[in-house]
């Protein structure tokens, strides 16, 4: 999982910064929430964190045990907004796969690659090791 912060500078410039890649072992709402908090808590953003964005899957956006609900317990000002970049990505995938066969294969391979690595911490570790050498 990737943790990114977007913030406003005193000059009213919106700035976005990558914080960390987080290896996630527990993919429940609680597990994902705890993984995010490990990155955010040292930054002491309790009152300053005003938004959180994720894709629309239930474990992230759910109103009961979703990450967005659990994060609000620690960061009460953090309103949930569906990630529009994710929606754009899904829209482009659908558009391209419906019209251009070569892009269909590309996105299928890309999706398969992401799926293969997203479900297994050992595979992520092997990929990290292979790409770091």
TATAMO-V78738 format. One line per field, one symbol per residue. phi: phi as a letter, one per 40 degrees, with the letter a starting at -180 (. if undefined). A space follows every 10 residues. Layout:
# TATAMO-V78738
phi->???
This chain:
# TATAMO-V78738
phi->.bbbbbabcd cgccbbbcba cbcbcbccdc ccdccccdcc dccfbdcccb aabacccdcc bdcbbcdccc ccccbccccc bcccccccdc ccccccccbb cccdcdcccc cccccdccca dccccccccc ccc
